[in-house]
Amino acid sequence: RQLEKLAREENRPQLQQTARQLQQAADAMRQAAANGDPNSSAAAAQAMEQLKQAERQLQQSQSARTGRDVQDALRQAEAMAREQQQIQEDVARLDQQGAARQEKAQQLGQRKNELAGKVEQLEKQLDRTAGDMFRNERDASRKLTEAANAIRDKRIRDKIRYSESMLRGGGQTADVAAFDRDIQNNLDDLKNTIGQAAAAVGNTRPDPN
């Protein structure tokens, strides 16, 4: 059933074929168990091998999807770290804008607001992916959970939004810059933790139960 669901979600004929093989192997094992002829043992052994092969294909397909999900999260984290770096550089130049300072500050505030939204979405994605992959990719799952917890514990989203309000309210550039340095460190750490999750994919033996 798990393989059939995965095949439907990804619309992959190869997975659909594997699902059929898995069902056929299970049917053959039941038939062999119920059959009292001398060939039943050989039929059961053949069915067991087919079942193991189908399970290996399932694991490989799940690992491939897991790898894609983790890499997607890593790309997002890298993009957010780059965006924060650019924001930080623009904030440092804010006092040089003269009469355009307020307008530039509002633009930076909007970018911060968008960045906070991306952090929130990534947090949800990390939690979801960590849960989906826990059984077969426990090491990587734990790293993703660590990354999601870091977003919450370090209050990254709140820091971004508070620094946004400081900008829009005409706060001192030095005060905003102090928040930005902390946010940058948090996002760099987040990126590194997700990178460790990506490196851990494929290193955990799946739970046999």
N, C-alpha and C positions, 0 to 999 in steps of 0.2 A: 504493500500500500504506500509506503514511504517513497519508494522508487517511482511508482505510478504518479504520485502527486508531483514529484520533482520533474518528471517527464512532461506532464501537462503544463507546469509553470514555465518551463524553458522551451517547450515545443520542439523537443529534440528527438528525432526518429530513433537514434541509437539508444537513447535511454528507454524509449517505449519498447524497443526490441528486447532490451535487458529485462524490463519488467515482465514481458511475456515469458522469457526464459526462466525467470525466477518462479513464476506461477507454474510453468510446466514442470520444473524440477520438484516443486512442492507436491504437485499432483502425482508425479511419478513415485515419489517416496511413499505417499499414502497408499498407492496401488501396490507397490512392492511389499509394504508391510501387511497388506490384506491378502496377498497372493501366497498360497502355500506351495507353489511349484519349486523345483530345485534351483531355478534361475533367479529366485527372488532376491537372494543375497547380492548377486552381481548387479541386478537392476537397482537395488537400494544404494549400492556403492557408487554406481554411475550417477544416480540422481543426487547423491550427496555432493559429488564433485561439481555437478552443474550448479547446485545451490551455492557452493563456495565461490565459483567463478562469478556468478551473478552478484554475490555480495561484494566481491572485490571491485567489480565494475561500479557498483553503487558507491562504495567508499571513494573511488577515484573521482567520480562525478561530483560528489559532495565536496571533496577537497578542492577541486577546481573552482567550484562556485564560491566556496569559502575564501579561497585565495583572491578571487576577483573582488569580493566584498571588502576584504581587508585592504587591498590595494586602493580601492576607491576611497576608503576612509583616510588612508595615508595621503592620497593626492589632495583631499580636502584640507587636511591639517597643514600640509605644506603650503597650499595656497593662502590659507588664513595667516600663517606665520609671515609670508611675504607681504601680504596686505597690511598687516600690523607694522611691519618694518617701514613700509612706505608712508603710512599714517604718521608714524613716529618722526620720520624725516621731515614731513610737511609741517607738523606741529612745531618742530625746532625752528622752522623758517617763518613761523606765523607773525612774529613781531616785526618782521621786515616788510610786511605787506602794506603798511601805512593805512590809507583810508579804506583799503579793501580787506582789512583784517577781519572785520565782523562777517563779511560774506564768506571769506575763506573758512572761518571758524564754523559757520553753519554747514558748509559743504563737508568739512571734516566730521562734524557731528553726524551727518547723514551716513557717511561711510562707516562710522563706528556703530551706528544703529544696525546697519546691514550686517556688519561683522558679528555683532552680538546674536543676531538671528541665525547666522550660519553656525555659530558655536552651539546654540540650542539644538539645532537640527542634527548636528554631528553627535551630540550627547545621546540623543534618542537612537540614532543609527548604531552607535557603539553598543548600547544596551541590547538592542534587538539582535545584532550580529553575534554578540557574545553568547546570548542565550541559544541561538540557532546552532552554534558550532560547538557547544560545550561538550557534547557526548563524544565527538570524534576528534576535536582539536582543543583539548583541555588547556594546554599551555598557552596557545594563542588567545583562547577565550578569556583566560585570567588576565592577560595583558590588556585586552580591550576593556574588561571591567575596571581594571586599574586606571585606564585612561579616562573612562566615563566618570569614575569616582573623583579623579583629579579635577575635572571640570567643575564638579559640584563643590568639592572640599575647598578648592582655591577660589571659588566664586568668580571664575573668569568672566562669565557673562555679566555679572553684577558690576565688576570693575570696569568693563568696557562701557556699560551704560552710565555708570556714575561719571566716568571721565567725559563721556558725551555731554552730560548735563553741565559739567564744568565748562566745557567749550562753549556751549550755547549760552551759558549765563555770563560769559565774559571773564572766566577764571584766569588766574595767572598761568602763563605758558609753562613756567617751571613746575607748578603743581601738577598740571596735566602730564608733563613729560615724565614726572616721577611715577605716575600710574602707568604710563605707556611702557616704561622700562620693565616694570613688574609684569604687565600683561605679555610683553614680548618673551620674557623668560618662561612664563607659564605656557605659552603656545609652542615655544621651542621644546620644552619638556614633553608636552602632549604629542608633538610630532615624533619625538624620539621613542616614546612608549608605544605608539601605534606601529612604528617601524620595527620594534622588537616583536610585536605581535605578528607582523608580516613575516619576519624571519623564522618565527616559531611554527608557522603553518607546515604541517607534514611531519612534525617531530613527535607527535603524541600517538600512542597506540589507542585505537578506538576501544571503548568499553564493550566487552563481549556480551554484556547483558542487555 
